[in-house]
């Protein structure tokens, strides 16, 4: 049986995948207002426990790129993989759509297109294939756009997804952004139908964790299981056995390496304070009232 992969959700589109002594970090961002509590942030001391660390930056929008990641290089050996259109002077190995890099034995990454800045990443890692969409999505804004603009966005998205649909993907991280209003989940739905990842984890919803939870409840189908990871620091174990079956589990401290476990992991995102500014107030999606599991948004970043 292959070694388990331990996924950790940080905030927004930020995830890591750990396997043995190797760690992959995707689009890490602490949040505009420090939404990740300090005790749940990635630190250089945590990174030093791995022999190989790869940090992926899909593009330079502030909600996908936290400059703190470059301070990690000062204390441990970190390899950066960045989009080719990142600003001049950005450290790291640049990738344009179609590029492939061999990172180590049984670990490679291929860049695919995006419908915004940068790229999306497909990682093949010793029998498991992961896909991080970055800002690849069907970015339609139906309450604001003309029909021609909506059709153009759809055609661009379908074109970008077509080469990805030829891949066999085990785990995909994909946007479900409620700021788009009606049919906000259209991109994720199309991705599931055309690419058929075995597991899809919603991302890019800021503090609207209720949106990810509700989407996961309704979007699973025969080809794809949809699982939300709505809490900061939440972990999920993934293992594919010799017969190809995917097993999902909540990792124990031993399974995720107890010296890397955080006893605070799984903390819920905070609720929106009464009368606080809410960037989703114009959305046609009702705010969930499930106080025990559906925290609302407190961020105010610009769209994707």
ChimeraX attribute file (.defattr): number of C-alpha atoms within 10 A of each C-alpha:
attribute: neighborCount
match mode: 1-to-1
recipient: residues
	/A:1	9
	/A:2	13
	/A:3	14
	/A:4	21
	/A:5	23
	/A:6	23
	/A:7	24
	/A:8	22
	/A:9	25
	/A:10	30
	/A:11	29
	/A:12	26
	/A:13	25
	/A:14	26
	/A:15	22
	/A:16	21
	/A:17	20
	/A:18	19
	/A:19	16
	/A:20	15
	/A:21	13
	/A:22	14
	/A:23	21
	/A:24	17
	/A:25	20
	/A:26	25
	/A:27	27
	/A:28	26
	/A:29	24
	/A:30	22
	/A:31	23
	/A:32	14
	/A:33	10
	/A:34	11
	/A:35	20
	/A:36	19
	/A:37	15
	/A:38	10
	/A:39	12
	/A:40	19
	/A:41	19
	/A:42	19
	/A:43	14
	/A:44	17
	/A:45	12
	/A:46	13
	/A:47	21
	/A:48	16
	/A:49	16
	/A:50	18
	/A:51	13
	/A:52	18
	/A:53	20
	/A:54	18
	/A:55	21
	/A:56	28
	/A:57	28
	/A:58	29
	/A:59	24
	/A:60	19
	/A:61	19
	/A:62	15
	/A:63	23
	/A:64	25
	/A:65	22
	/A:66	17
	/A:67	12
	/A:68	13
	/A:69	20
	/A:70	15
	/A:71	12
	/A:72	18
	/A:73	14
	/A:74	9
	/A:75	11
	/A:76	18
	/A:77	16
	/A:78	23
	/A:79	18
	/A:80	19
	/A:81	22
	/A:82	26
	/A:83	24
	/A:84	21
	/A:85	16
	/A:86	19
	/A:87	10
	/A:88	7
	/A:89	6
	/A:90	15
	/A:91	13
	/A:92	18
	/A:93	13
	/A:94	17
	/A:95	24
	/A:96	17
	/A:97	17
	/A:98	11
	/A:99	12
	/A:100	16
	/A:101	15
	/A:102	12
	/A:103	15
	/A:104	9
	/A:105	8
	/A:106	11
	/A:107	15
	/A:108	16
	/A:109	21
	/A:110	19
	/A:111	27
	/A:112	24
	/A:113	23
	/A:114	24
	/A:115	22
	/A:116	16
	/A:117	19
	/A:118	26
	/A:119	28
	/A:120	27
	/A:121	28
	/A:122	22
	/A:123	22
	/A:124	18
	/A:125	17
	/A:126	12
	/A:127	13
	/A:128	20
	/A:129	19
	/A:130	21
	/A:131	24
	/A:132	27
	/A:133	24
	/A:134	30
	/A:135	24
	/A:136	25
	/A:137	29
	/A:138	30
	/A:139	21
	/A:140	24
	/A:141	17
	/A:142	15
	/A:143	12
	/A:144	10
	/A:145	11
	/A:146	12
	/A:147	11
	/A:148	9
	/A:149	14
	/A:150	17
	/A:151	13
	/A:152	12
	/A:153	18
	/A:154	19
	/A:155	12
	/A:156	16
	/A:157	23
	/A:158	17
	/A:159	14
	/A:160	20
	/A:161	22
	/A:162	13
	/A:163	13
	/A:164	18
	/A:165	16
	/A:166	10
	/A:167	14
	/A:168	14
	/A:169	21
	/A:170	20
	/A:171	23
	/A:172	26
	/A:173	22
	/A:174	23
	/A:175	26
	/A:176	26
	/A:177	25
	/A:178	20
	/A:179	21
	/A:180	23
	/A:181	17
	/A:182	15
	/A:183	17
	/A:184	23
	/A:185	22
	/A:186	17
	/A:187	22
	/A:188	23
	/A:189	18
	/A:190	16
	/A:191	23
	/A:192	24
	/A:193	13
	/A:194	15
	/A:195	21
	/A:196	23
	/A:197	24
	/A:198	19
	/A:199	22
	/A:200	26
	/A:201	22
	/A:202	27
	/A:203	28
	/A:204	23
	/A:205	22
	/A:206	25
	/A:207	26
	/A:208	28
	/A:209	26
	/A:210	22
	/A:211	27
	/A:212	26
	/A:213	18
	/A:214	13
	/A:215	20
	/A:216	18
	/A:217	13
	/A:218	9
	/A:219	16
	/A:220	17
	/A:221	12
	/A:222	7
	/A:223	13
	/A:224	19
	/A:225	18
	/A:226	24
	/A:227	18
	/A:228	20
	/A:229	23
	/A:230	30
	/A:231	22
	/A:232	25
	/A:233	27
	/A:234	21
	/A:235	23
	/A:236	18
	/A:237	19
	/A:238	22
	/A:239	18
	/A:240	18
	/A:241	14
	/A:242	9
	/A:243	7
	/A:244	11
	/A:245	9
	/A:246	14
	/A:247	11
	/A:248	15
	/A:249	12
	/A:250	14
	/A:251	18
	/A:252	13
	/A:253	13
	/A:254	10
	/A:255	15
	/A:256	21
	/A:257	16
	/A:258	11
	/A:259	10
	/A:260	14
	/A:261	18
	/A:262	13
	/A:263	12
	/A:264	12
	/A:265	17
	/A:266	18
	/A:267	15
	/A:268	16
	/A:269	24
	/A:270	15
	/A:271	14
	/A:272	16
	/A:273	11
	/A:274	7
	/A:275	6
	/A:276	9
	/A:277	13
	/A:278	15
	/A:279	14
	/A:280	20
	/A:281	11
	/A:282	11
	/A:283	15
	/A:284	15
	/A:285	16
	/A:286	9
	/A:287	16
	/A:288	15
	/A:289	11
	/A:290	10
	/A:291	10
	/A:292	7
	/A:293	15
	/A:294	24
	/A:295	23
	/A:296	25
	/A:297	23
	/A:298	22
	/A:299	20
	/A:300	15
	/A:301	14
	/A:302	10
	/A:303	10
	/A:304	18
